[in-house]
């Protein structure tokens, strides 16, 4: 029997930590001048210009009303699931070329090492905030599925994410499920520590 709540493990007391992260590649901008020479010279009035670089930033936050602890809610038995809402926000001034999800075990067990019978993760997005119906969450806008698979995901792209655009927000619903096939002595008292990280990469530069 397992739980997902406020410690750093998954068992009778277990938890996952969601971390917003960003990798950025710095860009340098240079302006070069060209001159010509001849028997006569002339010049124009100075033309002022300004070149700026953008701010690359991505943020993870809990929307109003959601629990701050991912996947809380008491005992997690085979066949049970827990959900957690987060908002993934591009709070920078420039577009991203990609946003990816990575999750890994900080302390491992059959819960994360068994890709079939261990914990499963789904990541869904709603164009508007998810609504808590009491027993589930509903989306009154358009839904998109980003990921469905084992709880450990390696650089899973969030293709078409709203947060690719500066100022864009993805209203995400993360669901952790323990399959009904998670039975036997190996799962009794098993525990895993898990981390989640979202990474945004800047778009390639080009002529403007």
Backbone torsions as a table, in degrees:
resi	resn	phi	psi	omega
1	UNK	NA	141.2	-175.7
2	UNK	-134.5	162.6	173.3
3	UNK	-135.0	161.6	169.5
4	UNK	-128.9	107.3	179.7
5	UNK	-144.2	-130.6	-166.7
6	UNK	-96.3	12.3	174.7
7	UNK	-99.2	-171.9	-179.0
8	UNK	-97.9	16.9	179.5
9	UNK	-129.3	166.2	176.4
10	UNK	-114.9	114.9	-178.9
11	UNK	-176.0	-134.9	172.6
12	UNK	-66.9	-27.5	170.4
13	UNK	-133.9	118.1	-175.8
14	UNK	-151.2	164.5	-176.5
15	UNK	-161.8	164.7	170.5
16	UNK	-129.1	147.7	179.0
17	UNK	-111.5	126.8	178.2
18	UNK	-100.4	124.9	-176.4
19	UNK	-121.2	128.6	173.8
20	UNK	-86.3	128.0	-178.1
21	UNK	-134.8	161.1	-179.1
22	UNK	-146.4	135.4	170.0
23	UNK	-114.2	135.6	-176.5
24	UNK	-135.4	147.7	174.9
25	UNK	-109.8	120.7	-178.5
26	UNK	-67.9	147.2	179.8
27	UNK	-125.8	134.2	176.6
28	UNK	-106.9	140.8	-178.2
29	UNK	-120.9	130.5	179.1
30	UNK	-127.2	145.2	177.5
31	UNK	-117.5	123.5	-177.4
32	UNK	-109.6	142.8	178.7
33	UNK	-105.9	147.3	178.2
34	UNK	-119.2	140.2	179.7
35	UNK	-127.9	156.4	175.4
36	UNK	-125.7	156.7	-179.4
37	UNK	-127.1	144.7	177.8
38	UNK	-159.9	-175.0	-179.8
39	UNK	-69.4	-24.0	179.2
40	UNK	-123.2	151.0	179.2
41	UNK	-128.2	152.5	175.9
42	UNK	-156.4	163.2	178.8
43	UNK	-147.7	155.1	175.9
44	UNK	-94.2	170.1	173.3
45	UNK	-67.7	149.0	-180.0
46	UNK	-57.5	139.3	176.1
47	UNK	-111.0	115.8	-178.6
48	UNK	-79.7	146.8	176.9
49	UNK	-148.0	164.1	179.9
50	UNK	-143.7	132.0	178.2
51	UNK	-118.9	125.7	-178.9
52	UNK	-119.1	155.4	169.7
53	UNK	-105.1	152.8	-178.8
54	UNK	-83.2	168.7	176.6
55	UNK	-104.2	123.5	-178.9
56	UNK	-103.0	117.8	-176.5
57	UNK	-155.7	141.4	175.7
58	UNK	-138.4	143.4	-171.1
59	UNK	-136.6	144.1	174.7
60	UNK	-114.5	129.1	179.1
61	UNK	-145.1	159.1	177.8
62	UNK	-90.8	129.0	177.3
63	UNK	-68.0	161.5	-179.1
64	UNK	-57.1	133.0	175.8
65	UNK	94.3	-12.5	-179.4
66	UNK	-91.6	152.1	177.5
67	UNK	-67.2	142.0	-179.5
68	UNK	-74.3	-17.2	-178.6
69	UNK	-97.2	118.6	179.2
70	UNK	-62.0	135.9	170.7
71	UNK	60.8	32.5	174.9
72	UNK	-77.0	166.3	175.1
73	UNK	139.7	13.9	175.3
74	UNK	94.2	-157.3	-175.0
75	UNK	-57.8	138.4	175.1
76	UNK	-118.1	107.8	179.4
77	UNK	-100.7	167.0	177.7
78	UNK	-55.6	127.0	-177.6
79	UNK	97.5	-11.1	179.1
80	UNK	-84.6	161.6	175.5
81	UNK	-144.5	158.1	176.8
82	UNK	-134.1	142.8	-179.6
83	UNK	-119.8	157.5	176.9
84	UNK	-150.9	134.1	179.0
85	UNK	-98.5	137.9	171.0
86	UNK	-140.3	155.2	172.6
87	UNK	-108.1	123.6	177.0
88	UNK	-101.7	112.9	-168.5
89	UNK	-118.0	129.1	168.5
90	UNK	-86.4	95.7	-177.8
91	UNK	-99.3	21.1	175.4
92	UNK	-95.8	-164.9	-177.6
93	UNK	-115.4	7.3	-177.3
94	UNK	-133.9	155.0	-179.5
95	UNK	-74.8	157.8	176.9
96	UNK	-107.5	149.4	175.6
97	UNK	-85.3	-25.9	-179.8
98	UNK	-160.8	153.1	170.0
99	UNK	-129.4	128.8	-177.8
100	UNK	-126.7	154.3	176.4
101	UNK	-112.1	133.0	174.5
102	UNK	-131.1	136.2	173.7
103	UNK	-134.3	145.3	-177.9
104	UNK	-151.4	160.6	-179.2
105	UNK	-91.3	128.4	173.1
106	UNK	-87.9	-24.8	169.1
107	UNK	-142.8	124.5	-166.6
108	UNK	-101.9	154.0	173.4
109	UNK	-156.3	-173.5	178.3
110	UNK	-61.8	-21.2	-179.8
111	UNK	-63.0	-34.3	178.7
112	UNK	-108.5	-21.8	-176.5
113	UNK	-85.3	-20.4	177.5
114	UNK	-93.2	105.1	-174.8
115	UNK	-72.5	-12.6	-178.1
116	UNK	-102.4	-50.9	-175.7
117	UNK	-95.8	-13.7	178.4
118	UNK	-77.7	-174.3	-178.2
119	UNK	-58.1	138.0	177.9
120	UNK	-113.9	147.9	-177.6
121	UNK	-125.6	136.3	168.5
122	UNK	-122.8	142.3	177.6
123	UNK	-125.7	116.7	-179.7
124	UNK	-122.3	154.9	-179.7
125	UNK	-126.6	145.8	175.4
126	UNK	-122.4	142.2	-179.1
127	UNK	-68.9	-18.0	174.7
128	UNK	-127.6	174.8	-178.4
129	UNK	-63.6	140.2	175.8
130	UNK	-66.4	144.9	-179.4
131	UNK	-107.3	127.5	177.6
132	UNK	-81.1	114.2	-179.0
133	UNK	-90.8	0.1	-178.7
134	UNK	105.1	-46.5	178.8
135	UNK	-113.1	-8.6	-176.4
136	UNK	-161.2	-173.9	174.4
137	UNK	-124.5	141.6	179.9
138	UNK	-124.6	155.8	-179.9
139	UNK	-120.0	122.2	179.3
140	UNK	-90.0	-3.8	177.6
141	UNK	-108.0	-146.0	179.1
142	UNK	-95.4	138.9	-178.7
143	UNK	-104.3	152.5	176.2
144	UNK	-142.7	137.3	176.4
145	UNK	-99.0	124.6	-179.5
146	UNK	-98.9	-33.8	-175.5
147	UNK	-157.8	143.1	172.0
148	UNK	-149.2	114.0	-178.0
149	UNK	173.8	-164.2	179.8
150	UNK	-56.5	153.4	-176.8
151	UNK	-60.9	-27.6	176.1
152	UNK	-91.1	114.5	-178.3
153	UNK	-121.6	136.2	-177.4
154	UNK	-108.1	107.9	174.6
155	UNK	47.3	53.3	178.9
156	UNK	-77.2	118.2	-178.2
157	UNK	-71.4	140.8	172.9
158	UNK	-98.7	76.9	-174.8
159	UNK	-64.1	131.5	178.4
160	UNK	76.3	16.4	-178.8
161	UNK	-62.8	142.4	178.1
162	UNK	-64.7	-28.6	-178.1
163	UNK	-73.9	-1.4	172.5
164	UNK	-66.9	-24.7	-178.2
165	UNK	-97.4	138.0	177.8
166	UNK	-54.8	127.9	-178.7
167	UNK	87.7	-5.0	-177.5
168	UNK	-79.8	150.9	-179.5
169	UNK	-131.5	132.1	171.5
170	UNK	-101.9	120.8	174.9
171	UNK	-88.8	101.4	-171.1
172	UNK	-99.9	145.4	173.0
173	UNK	-122.0	113.0	178.5
174	UNK	-99.6	130.1	180.0
175	UNK	-125.3	123.9	175.1
176	UNK	-104.5	126.7	-176.9
177	UNK	-126.2	136.0	172.7
178	UNK	-100.6	113.2	-174.8
179	UNK	-60.5	156.8	176.9
180	UNK	-64.9	-19.5	179.5
181	UNK	-80.0	-2.7	179.9
182	UNK	-80.2	73.9	-178.1
183	UNK	-127.4	168.8	178.3
184	UNK	100.8	170.8	-175.0
185	UNK	-62.2	-30.7	-176.7
186	UNK	-61.8	-29.7	-176.8
187	UNK	-91.8	-14.9	-178.9
188	UNK	-72.1	119.4	179.7
189	UNK	74.1	9.5	179.7
190	UNK	-68.3	150.4	179.1
191	UNK	-146.5	143.9	176.8
192	UNK	-139.9	145.1	168.7
193	UNK	-100.9	136.2	-174.6
194	UNK	-131.3	143.1	172.2
195	UNK	-120.3	147.0	175.0
196	UNK	-124.1	141.5	-180.0
197	UNK	-144.4	133.8	172.9
198	UNK	-105.7	134.6	-177.5
199	UNK	-126.4	130.5	176.0
200	UNK	-110.2	134.7	178.7
201	UNK	-115.3	140.7	-177.1
202	UNK	-69.8	153.8	175.5
203	UNK	-72.8	161.6	177.6
204	UNK	-71.7	147.0	177.1
205	UNK	-75.4	163.0	-179.9
206	UNK	-162.9	174.1	178.8
207	UNK	-68.2	144.0	178.7
208	UNK	-128.0	NA	NA
